[in-house]
Amino acid sequence: MQAVHIILADAAVAAVAIAVLWCVILALLARPGGRWFERLQRVVILSIAAAAAAGAVAFALGARPGDGLHLIYGGVAIILLPVARSFRSGASRRDALLMLAGCALLGGVLFRLFMTG
């Protein structure tokens, strides 16, 4: 189960990297994300949730992270993007910058997850 958790975590990192690049482009063009960007956000959230679920199963089976902060960072990773999305106002550039900040922060949290795992 630990291997599944790691594979899903790697997929989440890849999805966040794509989201950050997409956010940079949207911020530079001052455009809304559109339908495909919304889908990418769902993929990011679902990939993080799936990695967390696999980690919870591994935890229940006796595997423990190297640092207890891993559990806190995991919780932050799950809620970070939905919280960022809740602050959107409809202004294209502002929303793009907000999502860029949220995705970049999420990337930092995922980095810390790998460091504490």
Buried (B, 14 or more C-beta within 10 A) or exposed (E): BBEBBBEBBBBBBEBBBBBBEBBBBBBEEEBBBEEEBEEBBEBBBBBBBBBBEBBBBBBEEEEEBEBEBBBBBBEBBBEBBEEBBEEBEEEBBBBBBBBBBBBBBBBBBBEBBEEBB
